[in-house]
């Protein structure tokens, strides 16, 4: 079943609140959330871009230049999973190694709380070469990465766009 695009706007108003204004013009009228997967993360508007020194070139340097690259970034997905597990943790806490988390981190016998406070290099697949880039963007711990607005917005756009059928444009 194909959906139709409303004639006044392609993106719902809550999505427009995180996209830069230039995406609301006529050339973007045929874009859908799935079309944004390959777009630069530069389309996102966040105070973090202005206030924390996040520069598009720095994101490109760490291979996070597009919505899709951010959403599929393994260390982010692991950090978010650890954070979610911690938020829903039952008492008494289950040791992280019993959850299989020891396979995605390079430190053993840490609780979920302790893992969230660990530096990004604790995550397997996180490149030591990128530590300085992430620190310059105020992302220093696993918790920082899991709650980083820019990457969470990119992941949300990617997830929603992956499941919404391509609309039919009506004249």
C-alpha positions as CSV (number, residue, x, y, z in Angstrom):
1,X,0.0,0.0,0.0
2,X,1.5,3.3,-1.0
3,X,0.9,6.5,0.9
4,X,0.5,10.0,-0.4
5,X,2.4,13.1,0.5
6,X,0.3,16.0,1.9
7,X,0.4,18.9,-0.6
8,X,1.6,21.4,2.0
9,X,4.6,19.6,3.6
10,X,6.6,16.5,3.1
11,X,7.9,16.2,6.7
12,X,5.7,16.3,9.8
13,X,6.2,19.4,11.9
14,X,8.2,17.6,14.6
15,X,10.7,16.5,12.0
16,X,10.9,20.0,10.6
17,X,12.0,21.2,14.0
18,X,15.3,19.3,13.7
19,X,15.9,20.0,10.0
20,X,17.6,23.2,8.8
21,X,15.1,25.6,7.2
22,X,16.5,25.2,3.6
23,X,15.0,21.7,3.6
24,X,11.5,23.2,3.6
25,X,11.8,24.7,0.1
26,X,10.4,23.4,-3.1
27,X,13.3,21.2,-4.2
28,X,12.8,19.1,-1.0
29,X,9.1,18.6,-1.6
30,X,9.6,15.2,-3.0
31,X,12.1,14.0,-0.3
32,X,11.0,11.5,2.2
33,X,12.7,10.4,5.4
34,X,14.2,7.4,3.6
35,X,15.6,9.8,1.0
36,X,17.5,11.5,3.8
37,X,19.5,8.4,4.6
38,X,22.3,9.5,2.3
39,X,22.1,13.2,3.1
40,X,24.8,15.0,5.1
41,X,24.2,15.3,8.8
42,X,24.6,19.0,8.1
43,X,20.9,19.0,7.4
44,X,20.2,18.7,11.1
45,X,19.9,21.8,13.2
46,X,21.1,21.6,16.7
47,X,22.6,24.0,19.1
48,X,25.3,21.4,19.5
49,X,26.5,22.3,16.0
50,X,26.9,25.9,17.0
51,X,27.8,25.6,20.6
52,X,30.0,22.6,21.1
53,X,32.3,23.0,18.1
54,X,30.8,20.2,16.1
55,X,31.8,20.8,12.6
56,X,30.7,18.8,9.6
57,X,34.3,18.1,8.5
58,X,35.1,16.6,11.9
59,X,32.1,14.3,11.5
60,X,33.2,13.3,8.0
61,X,36.7,12.6,9.4
62,X,35.3,9.9,11.7
63,X,33.0,8.5,8.9
64,X,29.8,10.0,10.4
65,X,29.0,12.4,7.6
66,X,25.6,11.0,6.6
67,X,22.4,10.1,8.4
68,X,22.9,6.5,7.5
69,X,26.6,6.4,8.7
70,X,25.5,7.9,12.1
71,X,22.5,5.5,12.5
72,X,24.6,2.4,11.7
73,X,27.6,3.4,13.7
74,X,28.2,0.2,15.8
75,X,29.7,1.9,18.9
76,X,26.7,4.3,19.1
77,X,24.3,1.3,18.8
78,X,26.1,-0.5,21.6
79,X,26.3,2.6,23.8
80,X,22.6,3.2,23.4
81,X,21.8,-0.5,24.1
82,X,23.9,-0.3,27.3
83,X,22.1,2.9,28.4
84,X,18.7,1.3,27.7
85,X,19.6,-1.8,29.7
86,X,20.7,0.3,32.6
87,X,17.5,2.3,32.5
88,X,15.4,-0.9,32.7
89,X,17.8,-2.8,35.0
90,X,16.1,-4.9,37.6
91,X,17.4,-5.2,41.2
92,X,19.7,-6.7,42.1
93,X,21.6,-5.8,39.0
94,X,22.7,-8.5,36.6
95,X,26.4,-8.5,36.0
96,X,27.1,-7.1,32.5
97,X,29.1,-10.1,31.5
98,X,26.0,-12.3,32.2
99,X,24.2,-10.2,29.5
100,X,26.9,-10.9,27.0
101,X,28.1,-7.3,27.0
102,X,31.7,-8.4,27.6
103,X,31.7,-9.3,23.9
104,X,31.3,-5.7,22.8
105,X,33.6,-4.1,25.4
106,X,37.3,-4.6,26.1
107,X,37.0,-4.3,29.9
108,X,35.5,-7.2,31.9
109,X,33.5,-7.4,35.1
110,X,32.0,-3.9,35.0
111,X,28.4,-3.0,35.9
112,X,26.2,-1.2,33.4
113,X,26.7,1.9,35.5
114,X,30.4,1.6,35.4
115,X,30.4,1.0,31.7
116,X,28.4,4.1,31.0
117,X,31.1,6.2,32.7
118,X,33.9,4.5,30.7
119,X,35.7,6.2,27.9
120,X,34.6,5.4,24.3
121,X,37.7,3.3,23.8
122,X,36.1,0.7,26.1
123,X,33.8,-0.2,23.2
124,X,35.2,-2.7,20.7
125,X,35.3,-1.2,17.2
126,X,35.9,2.3,18.5
127,X,39.0,3.7,16.8
128,X,41.7,5.2,19.1
129,X,42.4,7.6,16.2
130,X,39.0,9.2,16.7
131,X,39.3,9.9,20.4
132,X,40.4,13.5,19.9
133,X,37.6,14.2,17.4
134,X,34.9,12.9,19.7
135,X,36.4,14.8,22.7
136,X,36.4,18.0,20.7
137,X,32.6,17.4,20.2
138,X,32.2,16.8,24.0
139,X,31.6,13.1,23.6
140,X,33.9,11.4,26.0
141,X,32.1,8.5,27.6
142,X,29.8,5.7,26.5
143,X,26.9,7.6,28.2
144,X,27.8,10.8,26.2
145,X,27.7,8.8,22.9
146,X,24.4,7.1,23.8
147,X,22.7,10.4,24.6
148,X,24.3,12.6,21.9
149,X,21.4,14.6,20.3
150,X,22.8,14.7,16.8
151,X,23.4,11.0,16.5
152,X,20.0,10.2,18.1
153,X,18.2,12.4,15.7
154,X,20.0,10.8,12.7
155,X,19.1,7.3,14.1
156,X,15.5,8.3,14.5
157,X,15.2,9.6,10.9
158,X,17.0,6.5,9.6
159,X,14.8,4.1,11.6
160,X,11.5,5.8,10.6
161,X,12.6,6.2,7.0
162,X,13.5,2.5,6.8
163,X,9.9,1.4,7.5
164,X,7.8,4.0,5.8
165,X,6.7,3.2,2.2
166,X,7.8,5.6,-0.5
167,X,5.0,8.0,-1.1
168,X,3.2,8.7,-4.3
169,X,3.4,12.4,-5.2
170,X,0.0,13.7,-6.4
171,X,-0.2,16.7,-8.7
